[in-house]
Amino acid sequence: MTDSSRLNRLDLNLLVALDALLTERSVTRAAERLHLTQPALSASLSRLRAHFNDPILARRGNTLELTPFAVRLLDHVTTALEAARRVFDSQATWTPTESTREFSVYGSDYGFATIGTVVSRLAAERSPGVRFRFMLHTPQVVEDASSRLRSADAMLIPHGFLSDLPYIDAWRDDWFGLVADENEDVGDELTMDNLAALPFVMTYASRNAFTSVGRQVQQLGIEPRVDVVVESFLSLPHFVQGTNRIGLIQGALVPFARQLGGTRVMRLPFPATSIVNALWWHPVHSRDPEHAWMRDLFAEAGRIVEYDIHAHAP
């Protein structure tokens, strides 16, 4: 039997029922969510069980739990529903000023606090009905980017983590050192000896999640002594204040660190490789005029961010 003939035999409303059952893990609650009677949803569950040859929901004591197979379906169902929604939300003609589309973008708090704020401001001025949902990525999301980006619009992440996906370079940034005002171990300049002797605050320091400058320090023959690992660039200055630690911060975040106070921003004692931040998306979105409009917005916002970086550089 061909894939198309298998699909023709299915009622795609079952996908909606399956999503509710997987989310609620209860026939009663799923029926309430979909405004259906419990017998109607029970009938849908029976058809799903027959199709997959799996119970989907299995009773354990007084509760129902997802079967291992159903757990595997969770992400696939979410992606499929989002893709279907996009198909039926598409418009033959689209006017930004009249759009009510929500764009979903993965990224870090660094990306959201910099280009994300500029994008949202530009969109509010030109297309007041457009919304943005900025979602923090995780190492797992990045590893599964090709699949995740079928249902999300884009991911903000520097080069070096993704490949084989379309992208635009959004803005270039540089790295700086951050030390506490009262850190007497560091003089007017940050030295290689400081890097070798003092503890670090690192962001995303793991095998699959890291910063280019952290790797570069290691390549220079210095194995950083890491006191703290924090998965937030904006939180890093808090872990430097009042300590003898060294933090590594992007130029676009220098104004945030200065506003917080209690730290000194310093040039690094080696030529750190610049960060090239990019906006990545799945090829399925490439010909979408709304998506193209969003990409142009990020490109414009990136130029604004890069200008501000040079204006505030130490």
C-alpha positions in Angstrom: 0.0 0.0 0.0 1.4 3.4 -0.9 1.9 6.2 1.6 -0.8 8.3 -0.2 -3.4 5.5 -0.1 -2.7 5.0 3.7 -3.2 8.7 4.3 -6.4 8.8 2.3 -7.9 6.1 4.6 -7.2 8.2 7.7 -9.4 10.9 9.1 -6.9 13.8 9.9 -9.2 14.8 12.8 -7.6 11.8 14.5 -4.4 13.9 14.7 -6.2 16.5 16.8 -7.7 13.8 19.1 -4.3 12.1 19.4 -2.6 15.4 20.4 -5.3 16.0 23.1 -4.9 12.5 24.4 -1.2 12.7 24.6 -1.3 16.1 26.3 -4.1 15.4 28.8 -3.4 11.7 29.3 -7.1 11.3 30.1 -10.0 10.6 27.8 -12.3 12.7 30.0 -10.0 15.8 30.0 -9.2 15.4 26.3 -12.9 15.3 25.4 -13.5 18.5 27.5 -10.6 20.2 25.8 -12.0 19.4 22.3 -15.6 20.0 23.3 -16.6 16.4 22.4 -18.5 13.8 24.3 -16.5 11.2 26.1 -17.9 8.3 23.9 -16.9 10.2 20.8 -13.3 10.6 21.9 -13.2 7.0 23.2 -14.2 5.9 19.6 -11.3 8.0 18.3 -8.9 6.3 20.8 -10.1 2.9 19.6 -9.4 3.8 16.0 -5.9 5.1 17.0 -5.2 1.9 18.9 -6.2 -0.2 15.9 -4.1 1.9 13.5 -0.9 1.9 15.6 -1.5 -1.5 17.2 -0.7 0.1 20.6 -2.8 1.0 23.6 -1.6 4.7 23.6 -2.9 5.1 27.1 -2.4 2.2 29.5 -3.9 1.9 33.0 -1.6 1.8 36.0 -3.4 1.6 39.2 -6.0 4.4 39.2 -4.4 6.5 36.5 -3.7 6.3 32.8 -0.1 6.6 31.5 1.3 7.0 28.0 2.8 3.9 26.6 6.5 4.1 25.5 5.3 4.2 21.9 3.0 7.2 22.7 5.8 9.1 24.4 7.8 8.7 21.1 4.9 10.2 19.2 4.7 13.4 21.3 7.1 15.6 19.3 6.0 14.2 16.0 2.3 15.0 16.7 3.2 18.6 17.8 5.2 19.1 14.6 2.5 17.7 12.4 -0.2 19.8 13.9 1.9 23.0 13.6 2.7 22.2 10.0 -1.0 21.6 9.2 -1.9 24.9 11.0 0.6 26.7 8.8 -0.9 25.2 5.6 -4.4 26.4 6.4 -3.2 29.8 7.8 -1.4 30.6 4.6 -2.9 33.4 2.5 -2.7 33.9 -1.3 -2.1 37.6 -0.7 -0.5 38.9 2.5 -0.2 42.4 3.8 2.1 43.0 6.8 -0.1 45.8 8.2 -3.1 43.4 8.4 -1.3 40.3 9.5 -1.9 38.6 12.8 0.7 35.9 12.4 2.8 34.7 15.3 6.5 34.0 14.5 8.3 31.5 16.8 12.0 31.8 17.1 14.5 29.7 19.2 17.5 31.4 20.7 19.5 32.4 23.8 18.8 35.3 26.1 21.7 37.1 24.4 19.9 36.9 21.1 16.5 37.9 22.6 17.9 40.9 24.6 19.7 42.3 21.6 18.3 41.6 18.1 15.0 40.2 19.5 14.1 43.5 21.2 14.9 45.5 18.0 12.9 43.1 15.8 9.9 43.3 18.1 10.1 47.1 18.1 10.3 47.3 14.3 7.4 44.9 13.9 5.2 46.9 16.4 5.8 50.1 14.4 5.0 48.5 11.0 2.7 45.5 11.6 1.0 45.9 15.0 -0.9 42.6 14.6 2.2 40.5 14.2 3.5 38.7 17.3 6.8 37.0 18.2 7.3 34.0 20.5 10.9 33.8 21.6 11.8 30.4 23.0 15.0 29.5 24.8 16.9 26.8 22.9 18.6 23.8 24.7 21.4 21.5 23.5 18.6 19.0 22.7 16.7 21.5 20.6 19.9 22.5 18.7 20.8 18.9 18.0 17.3 18.3 16.6 17.2 21.7 14.8 16.2 20.3 11.4 13.1 18.7 12.8 12.2 21.5 15.3 12.5 24.1 12.5 9.7 22.5 10.6 7.2 23.8 13.1 9.2 26.8 14.4 10.1 29.7 12.2 13.8 30.2 12.9 16.7 29.8 15.3 19.1 32.5 16.3 22.5 30.9 16.9 26.1 31.6 15.8 27.8 29.6 13.1 29.5 26.4 14.2 26.4 24.5 15.5 24.1 24.0 12.5 24.7 23.1 8.8 22.8 22.2 5.7 20.0 24.7 6.6 19.4 28.1 4.9 20.4 31.1 6.9 21.2 34.8 6.8 24.1 36.4 8.8 22.4 38.8 11.2 25.2 40.6 13.1 28.8 40.2 14.1 30.0 40.6 17.7 33.2 40.4 19.7 34.2 39.0 23.0 35.4 40.9 26.1 36.5 39.9 29.6 34.5 40.8 32.7 35.9 41.1 36.2 34.7 42.6 39.5 35.6 46.2 40.3 37.4 45.1 43.5 39.3 42.2 41.8 42.8 43.2 42.9 44.3 40.2 40.9 43.6 42.1 37.7 45.2 45.4 37.0 44.5 47.8 34.2 44.8 45.0 31.6 43.6 41.4 31.6 46.6 39.1 31.0 47.2 35.5 29.9 48.5 34.9 33.4 45.2 36.1 34.8 43.4 33.6 32.5 45.6 30.8 33.7 45.4 31.6 37.4 41.9 32.9 38.1 38.5 30.9 38.1 35.9 31.4 35.4 32.2 31.8 35.1 31.3 29.9 31.9 28.1 29.8 29.8 27.0 26.5 28.3 30.2 24.7 29.1 29.6 21.1 27.9 30.5 18.8 25.1 27.6 19.9 22.9 27.1 23.4 24.2 29.9 25.9 24.4 31.1 29.3 23.3 33.7 29.9 20.6 35.9 32.0 22.9 35.8 29.3 25.6 37.2 26.8 23.1 39.7 29.3 21.9 41.1 29.8 25.5 41.6 26.0 25.6 43.3 26.0 22.2 45.8 28.6 23.5 46.9 26.0 26.1 44.9 27.2 29.1 42.4 24.9 30.7 40.0 27.2 32.4 39.3 26.5 36.1 35.5 26.8 36.0 33.7 27.8 39.3 30.3 28.3 37.8 28.4 27.2 34.7 25.3 29.2 33.9 23.0 28.8 30.9 22.2 32.4 30.6 24.4 35.2 29.2 22.5 37.9 30.9 23.0 36.3 34.3 26.8 36.0 34.0 27.7 39.4 35.5 25.9 38.5 38.7 28.3 35.6 39.2 31.4 37.9 38.6 30.4 40.7 41.0 32.3 40.6 44.3 34.5 37.7 43.3 37.9 37.1 41.6 36.2 35.3 38.7 36.6 36.1 35.0 33.6 36.1 32.7 33.5 36.2 29.0 30.9 38.5 27.5 29.7 39.6 24.1 30.0 43.2 23.0 26.3 43.7 22.6 25.8 42.8 26.3 28.4 45.4 27.5 25.7 48.1 28.1 23.8 45.6 30.3 26.9 44.8 32.4 27.6 48.5 32.8 24.1 49.3 33.8 24.2 46.5 36.4 27.5 47.9 37.8 30.1 46.3 40.0 32.2 45.0 37.2 34.9 46.1 34.7 34.7 45.3 31.0 38.2 44.5 29.6 39.8 43.6 26.3 41.0 40.1 26.1 44.8 39.4 25.9 44.5 37.6 22.6 42.6 38.2 19.3 39.4 36.4 20.0 37.5 35.2 16.9 34.4 37.3 16.3 31.0 35.7 16.6 28.9 35.7 13.4 25.3 35.4 14.6 22.9 33.9 12.1 19.2 33.3 11.6 18.5 29.7 10.5 15.3 28.2 9.2 14.0 25.0 7.5 13.8 25.1 3.7 10.1 24.5 3.9 9.7 28.2 4.9 12.0 29.7 2.2 9.2 30.6 -0.3 6.7 31.8 2.4 6.3 35.6 1.8 5.5 36.2 5.4 8.6 34.4 6.5 10.7 36.3 4.0 9.3 39.5 5.5 10.4 38.3 8.9 13.9 37.5 7.6 14.2 41.0 6.2 13.2 42.4 9.6 16.0 40.4 11.3 18.5 41.6 8.7 17.6 45.2 9.3 17.6 44.7 13.1 21.0 43.1 12.9 22.5 46.2 11.2 21.1 48.3 14.1 22.6 46.0 16.7 26.0 46.0 15.1 26.0 49.8 14.9 25.2 49.9 18.6 28.0 47.4 19.4 30.6 49.7 17.8 29.1 52.7 19.6 29.5 51.2 23.0 32.6 49.1 22.6 35.3 49.5 25.4 
